[in-house]
Amino acid sequence: MIKHFLILCFLCFSLSGMSTHIVGGNLKVEQVSKNGFVVELAVFRDCGIGDPNDRTDDPVALQNSINIRVYDAQSYALVNTYNFSRESGEEITLGNACYSPPNLCVEEYHFTQSISLWDNPNGYIIAAQTCCRNFSILNLVDPGQTGITWQAKIPDPAISKFNSSPVLGPYPSLGFLCLLTDFEIDLSATDDDGDSLVYELVTPLDGASSGNQNQNGFSNPPFKMVNWKQNYSTLNAIPGNPSLKIDKQTGLLSCHATQLGVYVFAYKVSEFRNGQKIGEIYRDLQLEVLNCTPASEPEIIEPSLDVYTMESTDELCLNLYATDANNNDTLYFEAIYSGSVMDYTDGPDPFYTIGIGNTSGEICWKPKCLGLIGNQTLHIELRLTSLGCYAPQYKTKHIDVIIENPAKDINTLFPNVFTPNGDNQNDFFKPSEISESDCLEFLQYKIYNRWGEMLFETKQNSAFWDGKYEGNPVSEGVYYYVASGSYLGKNFNFSSHITLVR
């Protein structure tokens, strides 16, 4: 199993006709000294083969250098412009073991440079821009003429301790959503300074137009936002039920997409120190919703029944087995206990097991009889979680175990015939197996012959008579006994007879 949630970002690819345009990127700002910073821009470019008859599908030339500008965070005054040279790029492997759409191709390029920023109580905005997005994007007006702005806001370099922007992580190994499939996407960032991070969906930022896609086409803050098409918005960027939502504390984004296509959305990560916001960084994402084959559901194979019946003197053992057709998925299998029996005695020991593709175990339990007046029920809820290529999948199974108490009449627990002949069959006079459980709290009995002579006496619940007196076998015939004790919480006294046959 691929044991992680999906981190999906920045990818735009159309199976009907691939575009070769900018599909996203990351800004990273690291403070390495009092006024020294390392700024890195990762740019992702679609390198798929487009339709030769569609000129809008032509590649966008990726410049050898890109301008990164620094602004005062309050006045928006331009502080400096830096020209970053492009480093060598590489193609990213996309897809996973569950599904790998054909013709996916994304290249990653880096622009990195050290810069100096003097102390400034207003802080700074660091931004880069380029053009253009894919024409196949469905939720933007004129996406092929819409650019991209990457922006980070950082505090005064004289902040009490160094501060680096949240790290948004590498390009994901996947770049798609599956139609009508629940996805949970881990978009969490890390912060080496230990600052608190808060996540929020935002509208993507526009950038340089197609006519000014090089460094001369730079716009200034506050940066223009993209234009949504009708029926789309920041919180409804992808048609879904539900659409996108992001957990503000964990960065976990969820979506159940209901329409095929390529879509853009963005989120912002704000960093807080000592309760005060000190910075933020934007991330611009593009995803395609595909009609892919969803992962199969996990299955609980055993136990097969929904109801089991046992006596309180018995031991219950249930074999548990679960599997997933995606044999690389990790399965977490556990049992939760409840029911009226829990008022009198503990349920079985905790059950929890982990496996790859399948997992198994056993629940064994012998209840305590004491206090169980009338039948009681143990509810077992089996919970199975499968972590695979897509979102976690869950399966539950409910089992009822009915615990029946043995007969409440103590007379029925004693045999009326026994045969002490050494054949290991009914060789002893004793109560049934109940005598060894705590249903029978106390027992004493005496055995007499017909002349009233006592042949055997015990005050131990598990003791038995072997048909002998003073070491010698007694003759066949009828013998009498009196018994007293406490059974199922009630005292008893009774007398009866037993026939000995050899």
C-alpha positions in Angstrom: 0.0 0.0 0.0 1.0 3.5 -0.6 0.8 4.7 3.0 0.2 8.4 2.7 -2.6 10.8 1.8 -2.4 12.5 -1.6 -0.6 15.8 -2.0 -1.9 17.2 -5.2 -0.9 20.4 -6.8 -0.2 22.6 -9.7 -0.8 20.2 -12.5 -2.9 20.8 -15.6 -3.2 18.0 -18.2 -5.9 17.2 -20.6 -6.2 13.6 -22.0 -8.0 14.9 -25.1 -5.1 17.3 -25.9 -2.2 18.1 -23.7 -1.0 21.7 -23.3 2.6 22.8 -22.7 2.1 25.7 -20.3 3.2 26.8 -16.9 1.3 24.7 -14.4 2.4 26.1 -11.1 5.3 26.6 -8.7 6.6 27.3 -5.2 8.3 30.2 -3.5 10.6 29.5 -0.6 12.3 32.2 1.4 15.0 31.2 4.0 16.7 33.6 6.3 20.3 32.5 6.7 21.7 35.5 8.5 20.6 38.8 10.0 20.0 40.4 6.6 20.8 37.5 4.3 18.1 35.4 2.6 18.1 32.6 0.0 15.1 32.8 -2.3 14.1 29.8 -4.4 11.4 29.6 -7.0 10.4 26.2 -8.4 8.4 26.4 -11.6 6.5 23.5 -13.1 5.8 23.3 -16.8 3.6 21.0 -18.7 5.7 19.1 -21.2 3.0 16.8 -22.8 2.5 16.6 -26.5 -0.3 18.7 -27.7 -2.6 18.7 -30.7 -0.5 19.7 -33.8 -3.6 21.3 -35.3 -4.3 23.5 -32.3 -2.0 26.5 -32.1 -3.1 27.3 -28.6 -1.5 24.1 -27.6 2.0 25.3 -28.6 4.7 25.2 -26.0 5.3 28.3 -23.9 9.0 29.2 -23.9 10.4 29.0 -20.4 12.7 31.9 -20.0 16.3 31.4 -19.0 15.9 33.9 -16.2 13.1 35.4 -14.2 12.8 38.6 -12.3 11.9 38.4 -8.6 10.9 41.7 -7.0 10.9 42.9 -3.4 8.3 45.4 -2.2 7.6 47.2 1.1 4.7 45.2 2.6 2.7 48.3 3.6 3.4 51.0 1.0 4.0 48.5 -1.8 7.0 50.6 -2.9 9.5 48.7 -5.0 12.6 48.0 -3.0 14.7 46.0 -5.5 14.6 43.7 -8.5 16.7 40.6 -8.8 17.3 38.5 -11.9 17.4 34.8 -11.2 19.0 32.5 -13.7 17.3 29.2 -14.5 19.0 26.0 -13.3 18.8 22.7 -15.0 15.4 21.0 -15.0 14.1 17.5 -14.7 11.0 15.6 -15.6 8.8 14.4 -12.7 7.4 10.9 -12.5 3.6 11.1 -12.1 0.9 8.5 -11.2 1.0 5.7 -8.7 0.3 2.0 -8.4 -3.4 2.4 -8.5 -3.7 4.6 -11.5 -1.3 6.2 -14.0 -3.1 8.3 -16.7 -1.2 8.2 -20.0 0.7 11.2 -21.5 1.4 12.9 -18.2 4.5 15.0 -18.3 5.6 17.8 -16.0 9.1 19.4 -15.9 10.5 21.1 -12.8 12.9 24.0 -13.0 14.5 26.0 -10.2 15.6 29.6 -9.9 17.7 30.3 -6.8 19.7 33.3 -5.5 20.9 34.9 -2.3 19.7 38.4 -1.6 20.1 41.0 1.2 17.2 42.8 2.9 17.7 45.6 5.4 15.7 45.9 8.6 12.2 47.2 7.8 9.4 47.3 10.4 6.9 47.0 7.6 8.3 43.7 6.3 8.5 42.7 2.7 6.5 41.1 -0.2 8.6 38.9 -2.4 6.9 38.0 -5.7 7.6 36.4 -9.1 5.3 36.4 -12.2 5.0 34.7 -15.5 2.5 33.7 -18.2 0.6 31.6 -19.1 -1.9 29.1 -17.9 -3.5 26.2 -19.9 -6.3 27.0 -22.3 -8.2 23.9 -21.1 -8.8 25.3 -17.6 -12.6 25.3 -17.1 -13.1 27.6 -14.1 -11.3 30.8 -15.3 -12.2 33.4 -17.9 -9.6 33.4 -20.7 -7.1 31.1 -18.9 -4.7 31.1 -21.8 -4.2 34.8 -21.3 -4.0 34.6 -17.5 -0.7 34.7 -15.8 0.5 33.5 -12.4 1.9 35.4 -9.4 3.9 33.7 -6.6 3.9 35.8 -3.5 5.4 35.5 0.0 5.1 38.1 2.8 7.9 38.1 5.3 8.4 40.1 8.6 11.1 42.6 9.4 14.5 40.8 9.2 15.2 42.2 12.7 12.5 39.9 14.1 13.6 38.5 17.5 14.8 35.3 15.8 15.4 34.4 12.2 12.3 33.6 10.2 11.9 31.5 7.1 8.7 31.0 5.1 6.7 27.8 5.5 8.0 25.1 3.3 5.3 23.8 1.0 7.0 20.6 0.0 8.0 18.9 -3.2 5.9 18.5 -6.3 3.5 15.7 -5.7 3.8 12.2 -7.2 0.1 12.5 -8.3 -1.7 15.2 -10.2 -5.3 14.2 -10.5 -8.6 13.7 -8.8 -10.9 10.8 -9.6 -14.5 11.5 -10.5 -17.1 10.7 -7.8 -14.3 9.6 -5.4 -13.6 11.0 -2.0 -10.1 12.5 -1.9 -8.2 13.8 1.1 -5.2 15.8 0.1 -2.4 16.6 2.5 -1.4 20.2 1.7 0.4 20.8 5.0 3.5 22.8 5.1 6.5 22.6 7.6 8.0 25.5 9.5 11.6 25.1 10.8 11.0 28.0 13.2 8.2 26.3 15.0 5.6 28.9 14.2 1.9 28.1 14.1 0.5 27.7 10.6 -3.1 28.4 9.5 -4.5 27.3 6.1 -7.1 29.1 4.0 -8.5 28.8 0.5 -7.9 31.9 -1.5 -8.4 33.2 -5.1 -5.4 32.5 -7.3 -3.4 35.6 -8.3 -3.1 36.8 -11.9 0.3 37.7 -13.4 2.0 38.9 -16.5 -0.2 38.8 -19.6 0.6 36.8 -22.7 1.8 40.0 -24.4 4.2 40.7 -21.6 5.1 37.2 -20.3 8.8 38.1 -19.7 10.2 40.2 -16.9 9.0 43.5 -18.4 5.4 42.5 -17.9 5.5 42.7 -14.1 2.5 44.1 -12.3 2.7 45.6 -8.8 0.9 44.8 -5.6 -1.8 44.5 -4.5 -1.8 41.9 -7.3 -4.9 41.3 -9.4 -6.8 38.1 -8.8 -7.9 35.8 -11.6 -11.4 36.1 -13.0 -13.7 33.2 -12.1 -16.2 31.9 -14.7 -19.8 32.0 -13.7 -20.8 29.6 -10.9 -17.1 29.2 -9.8 -15.6 30.9 -6.8 -12.8 30.5 -4.2 -14.9 28.0 -2.2 -16.4 26.3 -5.3 -13.3 26.0 -7.6 -14.1 22.4 -8.5 -17.7 21.2 -8.9 -18.2 18.7 -6.1 -20.4 17.3 -3.3 -18.7 18.7 -1.3 -16.4 21.0 -3.2 -13.0 21.9 -1.9 -12.5 22.6 1.8 -9.3 22.8 3.8 -8.8 22.3 7.5 -7.3 25.5 8.8 -5.2 23.7 11.3 -3.9 20.6 9.5 -3.9 21.7 5.8 -5.9 18.6 4.9 -8.0 19.4 1.8 -11.0 17.3 0.9 -13.1 17.1 -2.2 -15.6 14.8 -3.9 -15.4 16.0 -7.5 -18.6 15.6 -9.7 -17.4 17.0 -13.0 -14.5 16.1 -15.3 -12.1 18.8 -16.4 -9.1 20.9 -15.4 -9.4 23.4 -12.5 -7.4 26.0 -10.7 -7.5 26.8 -7.0 -5.1 28.3 -4.4 -4.5 28.4 -0.7 -2.6 30.6 1.7 -0.5 29.5 4.6 -0.2 32.1 7.4 2.4 31.8 10.1 1.9 33.1 13.7 4.5 33.6 16.4 3.4 34.4 20.0 -0.2 34.9 18.7 0.8 37.5 16.1 0.8 37.0 12.4 4.2 37.5 10.9 4.0 36.2 7.4 2.2 34.3 4.7 2.8 32.4 1.5 0.4 31.6 -1.5 0.3 28.4 -3.4 -1.4 28.1 -6.8 -2.7 24.6 -7.8 -4.2 23.0 -10.9 -5.8 19.6 -10.9 -7.6 17.5 -13.5 -10.6 15.4 -12.6 -10.4 12.1 -14.4 -12.8 9.3 -15.0 -10.3 6.8 -13.5 -11.0 3.5 -11.9 -11.4 4.0 -8.1 -9.7 1.7 -5.6 -11.7 -1.3 -4.6 -13.3 -1.4 -1.1 -11.8 -3.4 1.7 -13.8 -6.4 3.0 -14.3 -8.1 6.3 -14.4 -11.8 5.4 -14.5 -13.3 8.9 -16.4 -13.6 11.1 -19.2 -14.4 8.6 -22.2 -14.3 11.0 -23.9 -11.4 12.6 -25.1 -13.2 15.7 -23.4 -15.7 17.9 -24.8 -17.5 21.0 -22.8 -18.9 23.9 -23.3 -20.0 27.5 -21.7 -18.0 30.2 -19.6 -21.0 31.0 -18.2 -21.4 27.5 -15.3 -19.7 25.8 -16.0 -17.7 22.7 -13.3 -17.6 19.9 -13.8 -15.7 16.7 -11.4 -15.8 13.8 -11.1 -12.3 12.2 -9.9 -11.8 8.6 -10.0 -8.7 6.3 -8.6 -8.1 2.9 -8.3 -5.5 0.1 -8.0 -6.3 -3.6 -5.5 -3.5 -3.8 -2.9 -5.7 -2.2 -0.5 -2.9 -1.5 -2.9 -1.1 0.8 -2.3 -1.0 4.5 -5.2 -2.3 6.6 -5.9 -1.3 10.2 -8.4 -3.7 11.9 -9.8 -3.2 15.4 -12.7 -4.3 17.6 -14.7 -2.1 19.9 -16.9 -3.7 22.6 -20.2 -2.5 24.2 -23.5 -4.0 25.5 -25.2 -5.0 28.7 -22.6 -7.6 29.6 -20.2 -4.7 30.1 -22.1 -3.8 33.2 -21.1 -7.0 34.9 -17.8 -8.1 33.4 -15.2 -6.8 31.0 -15.4 -7.7 27.3 -12.6 -9.5 25.4 -9.1 -8.1 25.4 -8.5 -5.2 23.0 -8.0 -6.3 19.4 -5.9 -4.3 16.9 -3.9 -5.5 14.0 -2.2 -4.1 10.9 -1.4 -5.8 7.6 -0.6 -5.2 4.0 -3.3 -6.3 1.6 -4.8 -8.5 4.3 -4.8 -8.9 8.1 -6.1 -11.5 10.5 -6.4 -12.3 14.2 -8.5 -13.9 16.9 -10.8 -12.8 19.7 -11.1 -15.3 22.6 -13.2 -14.6 25.7 -14.6 -16.5 28.6 -17.1 -14.3 30.5 -17.5 -14.1 34.2 -20.8 -15.7 35.2 -21.1 -13.9 38.5 -23.9 -11.4 38.4 -25.2 -12.4 35.0 -28.9 -12.9 35.7 -30.7 -13.7 32.6 -29.3 -13.4 29.1 -26.8 -10.6 28.3 -25.4 -9.3 25.0 -21.9 -8.3 23.9 -21.8 -6.0 20.9 -18.6 -6.2 18.8 -18.0 -3.4 16.2 -15.3 -4.4 13.8 -13.6 -1.4 12.2 -11.5 -1.7 9.1 -9.5 1.2 7.6 -7.6 0.8 4.3 -5.0 3.4 3.4 -4.1 3.2 -0.3 -3.5 5.4 -3.3 -6.6 7.5 -2.7 -8.4 8.6 0.4 -8.8 6.2 3.3 -11.7 3.7 2.9 -13.7 2.3 5.8 -15.7 -0.8 6.5 -17.6 -1.8 9.6 -19.3 -4.9 10.7 -21.6 -5.3 13.8 -21.8 -8.6 15.7 -24.0 -9.5 18.6 -22.9 -12.2 21.0 -25.8 -13.5 23.2 -24.6 -14.9 26.5 -27.0 -17.4 28.0 -26.7 -18.4 31.6 -27.0 -22.1 32.4 -30.0 -23.5 34.1 -30.9 -21.7 37.3 -32.0 -24.9 39.1 -29.0 -26.3 40.9 -30.6 -29.7 40.8 -30.0 -29.9 37.1 -26.3 -29.5 37.5 -25.9 -32.9 39.3 -26.1 -36.2 37.5 -28.5 -38.9 38.6 -26.3 -41.8 37.4 -22.5 -42.4 37.2 -20.4 -45.4 36.3 -17.0 -45.5 38.1 -15.6 -48.4 36.0 -12.4 -46.9 34.7 -13.5 -46.4 31.1 -13.0 -42.5 31.4 -16.7 -42.0 30.7 -18.8 -40.6 33.6 -16.4 -42.1 36.1 -17.0 -39.5 38.8 -20.0 -38.0 40.6 -19.7 -34.2 40.4 -21.7 -31.2 39.3 -21.4 -30.2 35.7 -18.6 -28.0 34.4 -20.4 -25.1 36.1 -18.7 -26.1 39.3 -15.4 -24.7 37.9 -16.8 -21.3 37.1 -17.7 -18.4 39.3 -21.4 -18.9 38.6 -21.1 -21.4 41.5 -19.6 -19.2 44.2 -19.6 -21.9 46.9 -20.5 -25.6 47.1 -20.4 -28.3 49.7 -22.1 -31.7 49.6 -22.1 -35.0 51.5 -22.9 -38.5 50.2 -24.5 -41.3 52.3 -25.4 -44.9 51.8 -28.9 -46.3 52.5 -28.0 -46.8 56.2 -27.1 -43.2 56.6 -23.4 -43.7 56.8 -21.5 -40.7 55.3 -19.1 -42.0 52.5 -17.8 -38.7 51.1 -17.7 -35.0 52.0 -16.3 -31.9 50.2 -16.3 -28.1 50.5 -14.4 -27.6 47.2 -16.4 -26.6 44.1 -14.3 -28.8 41.9 -14.1 -31.9 44.1 -15.7 -35.2 43.0 -16.5 -38.7 44.3 -14.9 -41.6 42.6 -17.3 -44.3 44.1 -14.9 -45.4 46.8 -15.1 -45.4 50.6 -11.9 -45.7 52.6 -10.1 -46.5 49.3 -12.4 -49.4 48.4 -15.0 -49.4 45.7 -18.6 -49.4 47.0 -21.2 -51.7 45.5 -23.7 -50.8 42.9 -26.9 -49.2 44.2 -28.6 -46.0 45.1 -26.8 -43.4 47.3 -28.0 -40.1 48.7 -26.5 -36.7 49.0 -27.2 -33.3 50.5 -25.8 -30.1 48.9 -25.7 -26.4 49.8 -23.9 -23.4 48.5 -24.4 -20.2 46.5 -25.3 -20.2 42.8 -25.9 -17.2 40.5 -25.9 -15.0 43.6 -28.5 -17.0 45.5 -28.1 -19.5 48.4 -29.5 -23.1 48.0 -30.0 -26.2 50.0 -31.3 -29.5 48.6 -31.0 -33.2 48.8 -31.3 -36.0 46.1 -30.0 -39.4 45.1 -27.5 -40.9 42.7 -27.4 -44.4 41.2 -24.0 -46.0 40.9 -23.6 -48.5 38.1 -20.3 -50.4 37.4 
